[in-house]
Amino acid sequence: MTQATLRTARLSLVPLADEHLDGEIALDADPEVMRFLGPVCSAEQVRRSHRRRLALAEQAPGLGFWAGLVDGEFVGWWLLEPPRRADQGPVEGQAELGYRLARKWWRRGLGSEGARELIRHGFVDLGLGRIFAETMAVNVASRATMAAVGMRHVRTFHQSWPDPLPGMEHGEVEYEITRQQWEESAAAG
């Protein structure tokens, strides 16, 4: 299965490609965008990350990274990827949701709009049973997006990091939505 192109009212979510690299470089160089993710990245670091991001679509059929575009302009990226850590549960039947938007596009509802479409895609098109997302406990904006798309907080946990970011002492949080919860919410309107 190849990675689908997805559409919402305002967004085109297209499989991430080399043509989006400049947008990725700008995104990962912004300290505010990277505030809860780690230090800003050099262009070379982003090029390496870009190659790994592209490879995901080949390793996990139907999953991967999508570039979000509004009227052809790069907004950011969204992803669905298989779990990577043992504490995230089995790989089969679930995926992790993620998103990263350029600051220019914050507070316009695009993060949740793209996330809703990836959740729909995961459940309807890919037959997943569970989609989850993680962020730092202090990342209020990302947590609000997770809640806005119907995800529920399931745990707060702590990991060991060599250079923890400010706020890591409060831990990280995991949110989830199951296909059954999504279907019930969709049926309720």
Biotite code that builds the C-alpha atoms (Angstrom):
import biotite.structure as struc

atoms = struc.array([
    struc.Atom([0.000, 0.000, 0.000], chain_id="A", res_id=1, res_name="MET", atom_name="CA", element="C"),
    struc.Atom([1.378, 3.369, -0.958], chain_id="A", res_id=2, res_name="THR", atom_name="CA", element="C"),
    struc.Atom([0.964, 6.419, 1.187], chain_id="A", res_id=3, res_name="GLN", atom_name="CA", element="C"),
    struc.Atom([-2.265, 8.239, 0.287], chain_id="A", res_id=4, res_name="ALA", atom_name="CA", element="C"),
    struc.Atom([-2.754, 11.905, -0.430], chain_id="A", res_id=5, res_name="THR", atom_name="CA", element="C"),
    struc.Atom([-5.360, 13.236, 2.012], chain_id="A", res_id=6, res_name="LEU", atom_name="CA", element="C"),
    struc.Atom([-7.502, 16.373, 1.959], chain_id="A", res_id=7, res_name="ARG", atom_name="CA", element="C"),
    struc.Atom([-9.419, 18.443, 4.471], chain_id="A", res_id=8, res_name="THR", atom_name="CA", element="C"),
    struc.Atom([-11.385, 21.651, 4.055], chain_id="A", res_id=9, res_name="ALA", atom_name="CA", element="C"),
    struc.Atom([-8.177, 23.720, 4.098], chain_id="A", res_id=10, res_name="ARG", atom_name="CA", element="C"),
    struc.Atom([-5.265, 21.286, 3.910], chain_id="A", res_id=11, res_name="LEU", atom_name="CA", element="C"),
    struc.Atom([-3.716, 19.075, 1.317], chain_id="A", res_id=12, res_name="SER", atom_name="CA", element="C"),
    struc.Atom([-1.746, 16.359, 3.113], chain_id="A", res_id=13, res_name="LEU", atom_name="CA", element="C"),
    struc.Atom([0.688, 14.949, 0.588], chain_id="A", res_id=14, res_name="VAL", atom_name="CA", element="C"),
    struc.Atom([3.344, 12.312, 1.172], chain_id="A", res_id=15, res_name="PRO", atom_name="CA", element="C"),
    struc.Atom([6.493, 14.062, 2.325], chain_id="A", res_id=16, res_name="LEU", atom_name="CA", element="C"),
    struc.Atom([8.948, 14.482, -0.560], chain_id="A", res_id=17, res_name="ALA", atom_name="CA", element="C"),
    struc.Atom([12.236, 16.185, -1.393], chain_id="A", res_id=18, res_name="ASP", atom_name="CA", element="C"),
    struc.Atom([10.356, 19.305, -2.508], chain_id="A", res_id=19, res_name="GLU", atom_name="CA", element="C"),
    struc.Atom([9.360, 19.883, 1.156], chain_id="A", res_id=20, res_name="HIS", atom_name="CA", element="C"),
    struc.Atom([12.909, 19.875, 2.527], chain_id="A", res_id=21, res_name="LEU", atom_name="CA", element="C"),
    struc.Atom([13.249, 23.680, 2.673], chain_id="A", res_id=22, res_name="ASP", atom_name="CA", element="C"),
    struc.Atom([10.056, 23.854, 4.749], chain_id="A", res_id=23, res_name="GLY", atom_name="CA", element="C"),
    struc.Atom([11.377, 21.170, 7.087], chain_id="A", res_id=24, res_name="GLU", atom_name="CA", element="C"),
    struc.Atom([14.675, 23.035, 7.497], chain_id="A", res_id=25, res_name="ILE", atom_name="CA", element="C"),
    struc.Atom([12.868, 26.272, 8.410], chain_id="A", res_id=26, res_name="ALA", atom_name="CA", element="C"),
    struc.Atom([10.557, 24.407, 10.794], chain_id="A", res_id=27, res_name="LEU", atom_name="CA", element="C"),
    struc.Atom([13.352, 22.659, 12.690], chain_id="A", res_id=28, res_name="ASP", atom_name="CA", element="C"),
    struc.Atom([15.456, 25.847, 12.883], chain_id="A", res_id=29, res_name="ALA", atom_name="CA", element="C"),
    struc.Atom([12.755, 27.740, 14.794], chain_id="A", res_id=30, res_name="ASP", atom_name="CA", element="C"),
    struc.Atom([13.442, 27.651, 18.563], chain_id="A", res_id=31, res_name="PRO", atom_name="CA", element="C"),
    struc.Atom([9.746, 28.125, 19.385], chain_id="A", res_id=32, res_name="GLU", atom_name="CA", element="C"),
    struc.Atom([8.711, 25.191, 17.183], chain_id="A", res_id=33, res_name="VAL", atom_name="CA", element="C"),
    struc.Atom([11.419, 23.031, 18.776], chain_id="A", res_id=34, res_name="MET", atom_name="CA", element="C"),
    struc.Atom([10.763, 24.225, 22.347], chain_id="A", res_id=35, res_name="ARG", atom_name="CA", element="C"),
    struc.Atom([9.305, 20.898, 23.516], chain_id="A", res_id=36, res_name="PHE", atom_name="CA", element="C"),
    struc.Atom([11.224, 18.720, 21.057], chain_id="A", res_id=37, res_name="LEU", atom_name="CA", element="C"),
    struc.Atom([14.890, 19.500, 21.506], chain_id="A", res_id=38, res_name="GLY", atom_name="CA", element="C"),
    struc.Atom([17.512, 21.916, 20.258], chain_id="A", res_id=39, res_name="PRO", atom_name="CA", element="C"),
    struc.Atom([17.126, 23.573, 16.878], chain_id="A", res_id=40, res_name="VAL", atom_name="CA", element="C"),
    struc.Atom([18.618, 21.562, 14.041], chain_id="A", res_id=41, res_name="CYS", atom_name="CA", element="C"),
    struc.Atom([21.151, 22.491, 11.417], chain_id="A", res_id=42, res_name="SER", atom_name="CA", element="C"),
    struc.Atom([20.260, 22.096, 7.755], chain_id="A", res_id=43, res_name="ALA", atom_name="CA", element="C"),
    struc.Atom([22.454, 18.987, 7.596], chain_id="A", res_id=44, res_name="GLU", atom_name="CA", element="C"),
    struc.Atom([20.705, 17.434, 10.596], chain_id="A", res_id=45, res_name="GLN", atom_name="CA", element="C"),
    struc.Atom([17.337, 18.077, 8.955], chain_id="A", res_id=46, res_name="VAL", atom_name="CA", element="C"),
    struc.Atom([18.567, 16.516, 5.696], chain_id="A", res_id=47, res_name="ARG", atom_name="CA", element="C"),
    struc.Atom([19.407, 13.336, 7.640], chain_id="A", res_id=48, res_name="ARG", atom_name="CA", element="C"),
    struc.Atom([16.039, 13.425, 9.414], chain_id="A", res_id=49, res_name="SER", atom_name="CA", element="C"),
    struc.Atom([14.329, 13.994, 6.069], chain_id="A", res_id=50, res_name="HIS", atom_name="CA", element="C"),
    struc.Atom([15.848, 10.803, 4.637], chain_id="A", res_id=51, res_name="ARG", atom_name="CA", element="C"),
    struc.Atom([14.640, 8.836, 7.702], chain_id="A", res_id=52, res_name="ARG", atom_name="CA", element="C"),
    struc.Atom([11.198, 10.408, 7.393], chain_id="A", res_id=53, res_name="ARG", atom_name="CA", element="C"),
    struc.Atom([10.948, 9.402, 3.746], chain_id="A", res_id=54, res_name="LEU", atom_name="CA", element="C"),
    struc.Atom([12.120, 5.863, 4.530], chain_id="A", res_id=55, res_name="ALA", atom_name="CA", element="C"),
    struc.Atom([9.293, 5.349, 7.020], chain_id="A", res_id=56, res_name="LEU", atom_name="CA", element="C"),
    struc.Atom([6.721, 5.235, 4.211], chain_id="A", res_id=57, res_name="ALA", atom_name="CA", element="C"),
    struc.Atom([8.637, 2.327, 2.643], chain_id="A", res_id=58, res_name="GLU", atom_name="CA", element="C"),
    struc.Atom([8.973, 0.442, 5.937], chain_id="A", res_id=59, res_name="GLN", atom_name="CA", element="C"),
    struc.Atom([5.359, 0.763, 7.131], chain_id="A", res_id=60, res_name="ALA", atom_name="CA", element="C"),
    struc.Atom([2.740, 0.452, 4.374], chain_id="A", res_id=61, res_name="PRO", atom_name="CA", element="C"),
    struc.Atom([0.200, 3.274, 4.489], chain_id="A", res_id=62, res_name="GLY", atom_name="CA", element="C"),
    struc.Atom([2.014, 5.078, 7.298], chain_id="A", res_id=63, res_name="LEU", atom_name="CA", element="C"),
    struc.Atom([4.578, 7.855, 7.065], chain_id="A", res_id=64, res_name="GLY", atom_name="CA", element="C"),
    struc.Atom([4.981, 11.623, 7.051], chain_id="A", res_id=65, res_name="PHE", atom_name="CA", element="C"),
    struc.Atom([2.700, 14.041, 5.241], chain_id="A", res_id=66, res_name="TRP", atom_name="CA", element="C"),
    struc.Atom([3.492, 17.619, 4.285], chain_id="A", res_id=67, res_name="ALA", atom_name="CA", element="C"),
    struc.Atom([0.576, 19.916, 4.993], chain_id="A", res_id=68, res_name="GLY", atom_name="CA", element="C"),
    struc.Atom([-0.070, 22.558, 2.371], chain_id="A", res_id=69, res_name="LEU", atom_name="CA", element="C"),
    struc.Atom([-2.507, 25.472, 2.328], chain_id="A", res_id=70, res_name="VAL", atom_name="CA", element="C"),
    struc.Atom([-2.879, 26.869, -1.180], chain_id="A", res_id=71, res_name="ASP", atom_name="CA", element="C"),
    struc.Atom([0.443, 25.205, -2.022], chain_id="A", res_id=72, res_name="GLY", atom_name="CA", element="C"),
    struc.Atom([2.324, 26.754, 0.930], chain_id="A", res_id=73, res_name="GLU", atom_name="CA", element="C"),
    struc.Atom([4.122, 24.448, 3.379], chain_id="A", res_id=74, res_name="PHE", atom_name="CA", element="C"),
    struc.Atom([2.412, 24.569, 6.790], chain_id="A", res_id=75, res_name="VAL", atom_name="CA", element="C"),
    struc.Atom([4.227, 21.733, 8.537], chain_id="A", res_id=76, res_name="GLY", atom_name="CA", element="C"),
    struc.Atom([4.089, 17.970, 8.719], chain_id="A", res_id=77, res_name="TRP", atom_name="CA", element="C"),
    struc.Atom([1.916, 15.259, 10.239], chain_id="A", res_id=78, res_name="TRP", atom_name="CA", element="C"),
    struc.Atom([2.817, 11.633, 10.786], chain_id="A", res_id=79, res_name="LEU", atom_name="CA", element="C"),
    struc.Atom([1.478, 8.211, 11.586], chain_id="A", res_id=80, res_name="LEU", atom_name="CA", element="C"),
    struc.Atom([4.227, 5.768, 12.498], chain_id="A", res_id=81, res_name="GLU", atom_name="CA", element="C"),
    struc.Atom([4.441, 2.393, 14.212], chain_id="A", res_id=82, res_name="PRO", atom_name="CA", element="C"),
    struc.Atom([5.351, 2.328, 17.916], chain_id="A", res_id=83, res_name="PRO", atom_name="CA", element="C"),
    struc.Atom([9.107, 2.407, 18.508], chain_id="A", res_id=84, res_name="ARG", atom_name="CA", element="C"),
    struc.Atom([9.440, 1.641, 22.215], chain_id="A", res_id=85, res_name="ARG", atom_name="CA", element="C"),
    struc.Atom([8.326, -1.432, 24.116], chain_id="A", res_id=86, res_name="ALA", atom_name="CA", element="C"),
    struc.Atom([6.266, 0.678, 26.552], chain_id="A", res_id=87, res_name="ASP", atom_name="CA", element="C"),
    struc.Atom([4.150, 1.951, 23.647], chain_id="A", res_id=88, res_name="GLN", atom_name="CA", element="C"),
    struc.Atom([2.612, -1.457, 23.076], chain_id="A", res_id=89, res_name="GLY", atom_name="CA", element="C"),
    struc.Atom([2.519, -3.835, 20.125], chain_id="A", res_id=90, res_name="PRO", atom_name="CA", element="C"),
    struc.Atom([3.279, -2.557, 16.643], chain_id="A", res_id=91, res_name="VAL", atom_name="CA", element="C"),
    struc.Atom([0.395, -4.429, 15.042], chain_id="A", res_id=92, res_name="GLU", atom_name="CA", element="C"),
    struc.Atom([-2.836, -2.454, 14.796], chain_id="A", res_id=93, res_name="GLY", atom_name="CA", element="C"),
    struc.Atom([-1.691, 0.870, 16.165], chain_id="A", res_id=94, res_name="GLN", atom_name="CA", element="C"),
    struc.Atom([0.259, 3.978, 15.208], chain_id="A", res_id=95, res_name="ALA", atom_name="CA", element="C"),
    struc.Atom([1.637, 7.106, 16.804], chain_id="A", res_id=96, res_name="GLU", atom_name="CA", element="C"),
    struc.Atom([0.260, 10.446, 15.626], chain_id="A", res_id=97, res_name="LEU", atom_name="CA", element="C"),
    struc.Atom([2.533, 13.464, 15.455], chain_id="A", res_id=98, res_name="GLY", atom_name="CA", element="C"),
    struc.Atom([2.520, 16.950, 13.973], chain_id="A", res_id=99, res_name="TYR", atom_name="CA", element="C"),
    struc.Atom([4.791, 19.957, 13.713], chain_id="A", res_id=100, res_name="ARG", atom_name="CA", element="C"),
    struc.Atom([3.591, 23.286, 12.317], chain_id="A", res_id=101, res_name="LEU", atom_name="CA", element="C"),
    struc.Atom([5.405, 26.465, 11.381], chain_id="A", res_id=102, res_name="ALA", atom_name="CA", element="C"),
    struc.Atom([4.734, 29.221, 13.893], chain_id="A", res_id=103, res_name="ARG", atom_name="CA", element="C"),
    struc.Atom([3.028, 31.333, 11.229], chain_id="A", res_id=104, res_name="LYS", atom_name="CA", element="C"),
    struc.Atom([0.226, 28.746, 11.146], chain_id="A", res_id=105, res_name="TRP", atom_name="CA", element="C"),
    struc.Atom([-0.300, 28.288, 14.895], chain_id="A", res_id=106, res_name="TRP", atom_name="CA", element="C"),
    struc.Atom([-3.697, 28.931, 16.506], chain_id="A", res_id=107, res_name="ARG", atom_name="CA", element="C"),
    struc.Atom([-5.674, 28.489, 13.293], chain_id="A", res_id=108, res_name="ARG", atom_name="CA", element="C"),
    struc.Atom([-6.958, 24.973, 13.988], chain_id="A", res_id=109, res_name="GLY", atom_name="CA", element="C"),
    struc.Atom([-4.806, 23.406, 11.291], chain_id="A", res_id=110, res_name="LEU", atom_name="CA", element="C"),
    struc.Atom([-2.984, 21.077, 13.704], chain_id="A", res_id=111, res_name="GLY", atom_name="CA", element="C"),
    struc.Atom([-6.227, 19.482, 14.805], chain_id="A", res_id=112, res_name="SER", atom_name="CA", element="C"),
    struc.Atom([-7.673, 19.552, 11.283], chain_id="A", res_id=113, res_name="GLU", atom_name="CA", element="C"),
    struc.Atom([-4.755, 17.538, 9.938], chain_id="A", res_id=114, res_name="GLY", atom_name="CA", element="C"),
    struc.Atom([-4.720, 15.258, 12.995], chain_id="A", res_id=115, res_name="ALA", atom_name="CA", element="C"),
    struc.Atom([-8.429, 14.461, 12.575], chain_id="A", res_id=116, res_name="ARG", atom_name="CA", element="C"),
    struc.Atom([-7.833, 13.470, 8.972], chain_id="A", res_id=117, res_name="GLU", atom_name="CA", element="C"),
    struc.Atom([-4.901, 11.219, 9.875], chain_id="A", res_id=118, res_name="LEU", atom_name="CA", element="C"),
    struc.Atom([-6.997, 9.584, 12.595], chain_id="A", res_id=119, res_name="ILE", atom_name="CA", element="C"),
    struc.Atom([-9.787, 8.986, 10.074], chain_id="A", res_id=120, res_name="ARG", atom_name="CA", element="C"),
    struc.Atom([-7.267, 7.606, 7.604], chain_id="A", res_id=121, res_name="HIS", atom_name="CA", element="C"),
    struc.Atom([-5.751, 5.324, 10.235], chain_id="A", res_id=122, res_name="GLY", atom_name="CA", element="C"),
    struc.Atom([-9.062, 3.829, 11.291], chain_id="A", res_id=123, res_name="PHE", atom_name="CA", element="C"),
    struc.Atom([-11.014, 3.791, 8.007], chain_id="A", res_id=124, res_name="VAL", atom_name="CA", element="C"),
    struc.Atom([-8.350, 3.309, 5.347], chain_id="A", res_id=125, res_name="ASP", atom_name="CA", element="C"),
    struc.Atom([-5.705, 1.364, 7.287], chain_id="A", res_id=126, res_name="LEU", atom_name="CA", element="C"),
    struc.Atom([-7.893, -0.548, 9.761], chain_id="A", res_id=127, res_name="GLY", atom_name="CA", element="C"),
    struc.Atom([-5.912, 0.472, 12.843], chain_id="A", res_id=128, res_name="LEU", atom_name="CA", element="C"),
    struc.Atom([-7.378, -0.251, 16.256], chain_id="A", res_id=129, res_name="GLY", atom_name="CA", element="C"),
    struc.Atom([-5.592, 2.440, 18.285], chain_id="A", res_id=130, res_name="ARG", atom_name="CA", element="C"),
    struc.Atom([-3.826, 5.740, 17.618], chain_id="A", res_id=131, res_name="ILE", atom_name="CA", element="C"),
    struc.Atom([-1.785, 7.446, 20.315], chain_id="A", res_id=132, res_name="PHE", atom_name="CA", element="C"),
    struc.Atom([0.290, 10.594, 20.695], chain_id="A", res_id=133, res_name="ALA", atom_name="CA", element="C"),
    struc.Atom([2.900, 11.754, 23.180], chain_id="A", res_id=134, res_name="GLU", atom_name="CA", element="C"),
    struc.Atom([4.280, 15.093, 24.310], chain_id="A", res_id=135, res_name="THR", atom_name="CA", element="C"),
    struc.Atom([5.881, 16.738, 27.300], chain_id="A", res_id=136, res_name="MET", atom_name="CA", element="C"),
    struc.Atom([3.369, 17.208, 30.135], chain_id="A", res_id=137, res_name="ALA", atom_name="CA", element="C"),
    struc.Atom([4.029, 20.975, 30.034], chain_id="A", res_id=138, res_name="VAL", atom_name="CA", element="C"),
    struc.Atom([3.212, 21.270, 26.313], chain_id="A", res_id=139, res_name="ASN", atom_name="CA", element="C"),
    struc.Atom([-0.265, 22.688, 26.853], chain_id="A", res_id=140, res_name="VAL", atom_name="CA", element="C"),
    struc.Atom([-0.901, 23.531, 23.182], chain_id="A", res_id=141, res_name="ALA", atom_name="CA", element="C"),
    struc.Atom([-0.154, 20.024, 21.910], chain_id="A", res_id=142, res_name="SER", atom_name="CA", element="C"),
    struc.Atom([-2.202, 18.471, 24.708], chain_id="A", res_id=143, res_name="ARG", atom_name="CA", element="C"),
    struc.Atom([-5.115, 20.730, 23.743], chain_id="A", res_id=144, res_name="ALA", atom_name="CA", element="C"),
    struc.Atom([-4.851, 19.549, 20.139], chain_id="A", res_id=145, res_name="THR", atom_name="CA", element="C"),
    struc.Atom([-4.885, 15.909, 21.270], chain_id="A", res_id=146, res_name="MET", atom_name="CA", element="C"),
    struc.Atom([-7.986, 16.505, 23.389], chain_id="A", res_id=147, res_name="ALA", atom_name="CA", element="C"),
    struc.Atom([-9.672, 18.484, 20.581], chain_id="A", res_id=148, res_name="ALA", atom_name="CA", element="C"),
    struc.Atom([-9.418, 15.517, 18.220], chain_id="A", res_id=149, res_name="VAL", atom_name="CA", element="C"),
    struc.Atom([-11.003, 13.158, 20.748], chain_id="A", res_id=150, res_name="GLY", atom_name="CA", element="C"),
    struc.Atom([-7.900, 11.636, 22.285], chain_id="A", res_id=151, res_name="MET", atom_name="CA", element="C"),
    struc.Atom([-7.868, 10.903, 26.021], chain_id="A", res_id=152, res_name="ARG", atom_name="CA", element="C"),
    struc.Atom([-5.007, 11.114, 28.481], chain_id="A", res_id=153, res_name="HIS", atom_name="CA", element="C"),
    struc.Atom([-3.977, 7.579, 29.449], chain_id="A", res_id=154, res_name="VAL", atom_name="CA", element="C"),
    struc.Atom([-0.720, 8.051, 31.329], chain_id="A", res_id=155, res_name="ARG", atom_name="CA", element="C"),
    struc.Atom([2.032, 10.313, 32.507], chain_id="A", res_id=156, res_name="THR", atom_name="CA", element="C"),
    struc.Atom([5.482, 8.755, 32.419], chain_id="A", res_id=157, res_name="PHE", atom_name="CA", element="C"),
    struc.Atom([9.120, 9.669, 32.865], chain_id="A", res_id=158, res_name="HIS", atom_name="CA", element="C"),
    struc.Atom([12.055, 8.806, 30.630], chain_id="A", res_id=159, res_name="GLN", atom_name="CA", element="C"),
    struc.Atom([15.739, 9.395, 31.122], chain_id="A", res_id=160, res_name="SER", atom_name="CA", element="C"),
    struc.Atom([17.303, 11.903, 28.725], chain_id="A", res_id=161, res_name="TRP", atom_name="CA", element="C"),
    struc.Atom([20.991, 12.899, 28.520], chain_id="A", res_id=162, res_name="PRO", atom_name="CA", element="C"),
    struc.Atom([20.120, 16.616, 28.189], chain_id="A", res_id=163, res_name="ASP", atom_name="CA", element="C"),
    struc.Atom([16.552, 17.042, 29.477], chain_id="A", res_id=164, res_name="PRO", atom_name="CA", element="C"),
    struc.Atom([14.587, 20.032, 28.294], chain_id="A", res_id=165, res_name="LEU", atom_name="CA", element="C"),
    struc.Atom([13.134, 22.499, 30.796], chain_id="A", res_id=166, res_name="PRO", atom_name="CA", element="C"),
    struc.Atom([9.876, 21.000, 32.075], chain_id="A", res_id=167, res_name="GLY", atom_name="CA", element="C"),
    struc.Atom([10.933, 17.360, 31.637], chain_id="A", res_id=168, res_name="MET", atom_name="CA", element="C"),
    struc.Atom([10.792, 16.938, 35.409], chain_id="A", res_id=169, res_name="GLU", atom_name="CA", element="C"),
    struc.Atom([6.989, 16.931, 34.974], chain_id="A", res_id=170, res_name="HIS", atom_name="CA", element="C"),
    struc.Atom([7.214, 13.939, 32.644], chain_id="A", res_id=171, res_name="GLY", atom_name="CA", element="C"),
    struc.Atom([5.610, 13.097, 29.360], chain_id="A", res_id=172, res_name="GLU", atom_name="CA", element="C"),
    struc.Atom([2.017, 12.247, 28.600], chain_id="A", res_id=173, res_name="VAL", atom_name="CA", element="C"),
    struc.Atom([0.360, 9.743, 26.310], chain_id="A", res_id=174, res_name="GLU", atom_name="CA", element="C"),
    struc.Atom([-3.070, 10.293, 24.787], chain_id="A", res_id=175, res_name="TYR", atom_name="CA", element="C"),
    struc.Atom([-5.025, 7.744, 22.768], chain_id="A", res_id=176, res_name="GLU", atom_name="CA", element="C"),
    struc.Atom([-8.156, 7.096, 20.799], chain_id="A", res_id=177, res_name="ILE", atom_name="CA", element="C"),
    struc.Atom([-9.383, 3.665, 19.807], chain_id="A", res_id=178, res_name="THR", atom_name="CA", element="C"),
    struc.Atom([-11.329, 2.870, 16.678], chain_id="A", res_id=179, res_name="ARG", atom_name="CA", element="C"),
    struc.Atom([-14.388, 2.085, 18.832], chain_id="A", res_id=180, res_name="GLN", atom_name="CA", element="C"),
    struc.Atom([-14.160, 5.466, 20.600], chain_id="A", res_id=181, res_name="GLN", atom_name="CA", element="C"),
    struc.Atom([-13.728, 7.224, 17.266], chain_id="A", res_id=182, res_name="TRP", atom_name="CA", element="C"),
    struc.Atom([-16.699, 5.401, 15.715], chain_id="A", res_id=183, res_name="GLU", atom_name="CA", element="C"),
    struc.Atom([-18.897, 6.185, 18.740], chain_id="A", res_id=184, res_name="GLU", atom_name="CA", element="C"),
    struc.Atom([-17.908, 9.847, 18.587], chain_id="A", res_id=185, res_name="SER", atom_name="CA", element="C"),
    struc.Atom([-18.567, 9.982, 14.823], chain_id="A", res_id=186, res_name="ALA", atom_name="CA", element="C"),
    struc.Atom([-21.976, 8.344, 15.280], chain_id="A", res_id=187, res_name="ALA", atom_name="CA", element="C"),
    struc.Atom([-22.886, 10.840, 18.010], chain_id="A", res_id=188, res_name="ALA", atom_name="CA", element="C"),
    struc.Atom([-22.240, 13.642, 15.565], chain_id="A", res_id=189, res_name="GLY", atom_name="CA", element="C"),
])
